[in-house]
């Protein structure tokens, strides 16, 4: 998988910050969740985006309103209920496996 290194890096980055992996690359009828994590009692659904450099655009540009909506529906599908604490985040990876920078951003409220 082409972007697997960025996803591995994002997972490691989040685990070092106290997140715990629940599932990875979970497919639902609405799309795929890259990383399903927990931080304390909060379920955190994570989209990982990677770009080699500015020539290829900002990774956050790929997280469209449609993508956010699909993430929300996928999270509800996976949880099976809507009364649990949930947060959506994006891990943006800039660069290559040899030289990179990571940024973690909350995804706007759905």
C-alpha positions, 0 to 999 in steps of 0.5 A: 500500500502506497501510503502505508508508511504514513499511516504507520507513522500516524499510529505510532505518533498517536500511541505515544500521546496516549491513544489506544488502537481499536481498529485499523482500516475499518470498512463500512457501507459509508467508507473506510476509517483509517484509524479508530482510536480511543483516548480515555473514554473518547472514541477518536476516528482518524483520517490520515493524509500524506503529501510529498510536498506543496506541489501536490497540494495541502493534505487537508484539502482532501478532507472534504465536506463529503469525506467528513460526512462519510466519516461521521456515518461510518463512526455511527455504524461502527459504534452502533449508537450515538450517545458515546463521546466521539472526536474526529481528527486528521493526521497530516503527514508532509514529506517522505519516509526519510524526511517528514513532518506530522500535524494533528488537527481536529476535524470540524464539527459535523 
